[in-house]
Amino acid sequence: MNKVSCLIIGSGPAGYTAAIYAARANMHPLLIDGPQQGGQLTTTTEVENFPGYPEGVDPFTMMDDMRRQAERFGTQFLSGIVTKVEFSPSLEGRVGERSPHRVWVDDAVEPILADTVIIATGASAKYLGLESERTFRGRGVSACATCDGFFYRKKTVAVVGGGDTACEEANYLAGLCEKVYLIVRKPYLRASQIMQDRVLNNPKIEVLFEHNTLRLTGEDKVQGADLVFRKGEPDEQIRHIAIDGFFLAIGHHPNTDLFKDYVARDAEGYILTRDGSPQCYQPVTGNPSPVTPLPGIFAAGDCADPHYRQAIVAAASGCKAAIEADRYLKSL
């Protein structure tokens, strides 16, 4: 298959939901899985906050349900990774005669031609890069307090980071947990003053300034962490803390570098859309508010969402992207 009406890049909640809506609208979508089928959600252990699963659900089961639903309505799937794109700034010819957008998968010689493209490539959480961090991922290591905090009620956890996100996560977890350590490598917090005040005045939160994580410890799950105080200084000390969970809050990186020459993004790489629409815009150097639409290109999910990063929000944005893609095609 080398020519489609709707091409969806990404297989998380945004991509699958877009596929369901696009398929039901007879757009005959093709979805490219990407490097992680099911998206970032599959790195967590259980999903309890997605409507329709009152007892919670394994994320792989949930993503498989979405995939089968999209397949039921006629979505085609292609396993592979998009390695190159060429998005046309204008449509030449009629739909069915010439598809303006080109997408290459796994360095294929011939591109897939698409009248519309929905970018749903998500965002990847930043990790410290520790070997023990990879060992315990999904077994005590998490990058989303909102997603996984519930599993650590009345337990002790640690949050890594010193910005607004870290402070917000620490405060959120303090409402659930017995104790929260906030591990900060600097001798100060980078967060806004109001967030600093909330953390420093919360009796459940202990801020560990000038600490770096050396390793996580435990048998089949996280049970502790070895930290170094004032690393490299004469008074350097090693400290061990007993914890049940370890939360990363040092930022996310949107998976959008592939599109940087064609799609407007903010300083952190999130795709810019306007007025709640999934419509993508052409980049303008030095202009934080692009105004020229990129015809037929839409963004959905975490790749365009620096704030919420929740499966339900991503799914809703996938719905919007498919509806707008259908309207765009009909307008031609």
Secondary structure in CASP SS format (residue, H / E / C, confidence):
PFRMAT SS
TARGET T0000
AUTHOR 0000-0000-0000
METHOD secondary structure of the structure
MODEL  1
M C 1.00
N C 1.00
K E 1.00
V E 1.00
S E 1.00
C E 1.00
L E 1.00
I E 1.00
I E 1.00
G C 1.00
S C 1.00
G C 1.00
P H 1.00
A H 1.00
G H 1.00
Y H 1.00
T H 1.00
A H 1.00
A H 1.00
I H 1.00
Y H 1.00
A H 1.00
A H 1.00
R H 1.00
A C 1.00
N C 1.00
M C 1.00
H C 1.00
P C 1.00
L E 1.00
L E 1.00
I E 1.00
D C 1.00
G C 1.00
P C 1.00
Q C 1.00
Q C 1.00
G C 1.00
G C 1.00
Q H 1.00
L H 1.00
T H 1.00
T H 1.00
T C 1.00
T C 1.00
E C 1.00
V E 1.00
E C 1.00
N C 1.00
F C 1.00
P C 1.00
G C 1.00
Y C 1.00
P C 1.00
E C 1.00
G C 1.00
V E 1.00
D C 1.00
P H 1.00
F H 1.00
T H 1.00
M H 1.00
M H 1.00
D H 1.00
D H 1.00
M H 1.00
R H 1.00
R H 1.00
Q H 1.00
A H 1.00
E H 1.00
R H 1.00
F C 1.00
G C 1.00
T C 1.00
Q E 1.00
F E 1.00
L E 1.00
S C 1.00
G C 1.00
I C 1.00
V E 1.00
T E 1.00
K E 1.00
V E 1.00
E E 1.00
F C 1.00
S C 1.00
P C 1.00
S C 1.00
L C 1.00
E C 1.00
G C 1.00
R C 1.00
V C 1.00
G C 1.00
E C 1.00
R C 1.00
S C 1.00
P C 1.00
H E 1.00
R E 1.00
V E 1.00
W E 1.00
V E 1.00
D C 1.00
D C 1.00
A C 1.00
V C 1.00
E C 1.00
P C 1.00
I E 1.00
L E 1.00
A E 1.00
D E 1.00
T E 1.00
V E 1.00
I E 1.00
I E 1.00
A C 1.00
T C 1.00
G C 1.00
A E 1.00
S E 1.00
A E 1.00
K C 1.00
Y C 1.00
L C 1.00
G C 1.00
L C 1.00
E H 1.00
S H 1.00
E H 1.00
R H 1.00
T H 1.00
F C 1.00
R E 1.00
G C 1.00
R C 1.00
G C 1.00
V E 1.00
S E 1.00
A C 1.00
C C 1.00
A H 1.00
T H 1.00
C H 1.00
D H 1.00
G H 1.00
F H 1.00
F H 1.00
Y H 1.00
R C 1.00
K C 1.00
K C 1.00
T E 1.00
V E 1.00
A E 1.00
V E 1.00
V E 1.00
G C 1.00
G C 1.00
G C 1.00
D H 1.00
T H 1.00
A H 1.00
C H 1.00
E H 1.00
E H 1.00
A H 1.00
N H 1.00
Y H 1.00
L H 1.00
A H 1.00
G C 1.00
L C 1.00
C C 1.00
E C 1.00
K E 1.00
V E 1.00
Y E 1.00
L E 1.00
I E 1.00
V E 1.00
R C 1.00
K C 1.00
P C 1.00
Y C 1.00
L C 1.00
R C 1.00
A C 1.00
S C 1.00
Q H 1.00
I H 1.00
M H 1.00
Q H 1.00
D H 1.00
R H 1.00
V H 1.00
L H 1.00
N C 1.00
N C 1.00
P C 1.00
K C 1.00
I E 1.00
E E 1.00
V E 1.00
L E 1.00
F E 1.00
E C 1.00
H E 1.00
N E 1.00
T E 1.00
L E 1.00
R E 1.00
L E 1.00
T E 1.00
G C 1.00
E C 1.00
D C 1.00
K C 1.00
V C 1.00
Q C 1.00
G E 1.00
A E 1.00
D E 1.00
L E 1.00
V E 1.00
F E 1.00
R C 1.00
K C 1.00
G C 1.00
E C 1.00
P C 1.00
D C 1.00
E C 1.00
Q E 1.00
I E 1.00
R E 1.00
H E 1.00
I E 1.00
A E 1.00
I C 1.00
D C 1.00
G E 1.00
F E 1.00
F E 1.00
L E 1.00
A C 1.00
I C 1.00
G C 1.00
H E 1.00
H E 1.00
P E 1.00
N C 1.00
T C 1.00
D H 1.00
L H 1.00
F H 1.00
K C 1.00
D C 1.00
Y C 1.00
V C 1.00
A C 1.00
R E 1.00
D C 1.00
A C 1.00
E C 1.00
G C 1.00
Y C 1.00
I E 1.00
L C 1.00
T C 1.00
R C 1.00
D C 1.00
G C 1.00
S C 1.00
P C 1.00
Q E 1.00
C E 1.00
Y E 1.00
Q C 1.00
P C 1.00
V C 1.00
T C 1.00
G C 1.00
N C 1.00
P C 1.00
S C 1.00
P C 1.00
V C 1.00
T C 1.00
P E 1.00
L E 1.00
P E 1.00
G E 1.00
I E 1.00
F E 1.00
A E 1.00
A C 1.00
G H 1.00
D H 1.00
C H 1.00
A H 1.00
D C 1.00
P C 1.00
H C 1.00
Y C 1.00
R C 1.00
Q C 1.00
A H 1.00
I H 1.00
V H 1.00
A H 1.00
A H 1.00
A H 1.00
S H 1.00
G H 1.00
C H 1.00
K H 1.00
A H 1.00
A H 1.00
I H 1.00
E H 1.00
A H 1.00
D H 1.00
R H 1.00
Y H 1.00
L H 1.00
K H 1.00
S H 1.00
L C 1.00
END
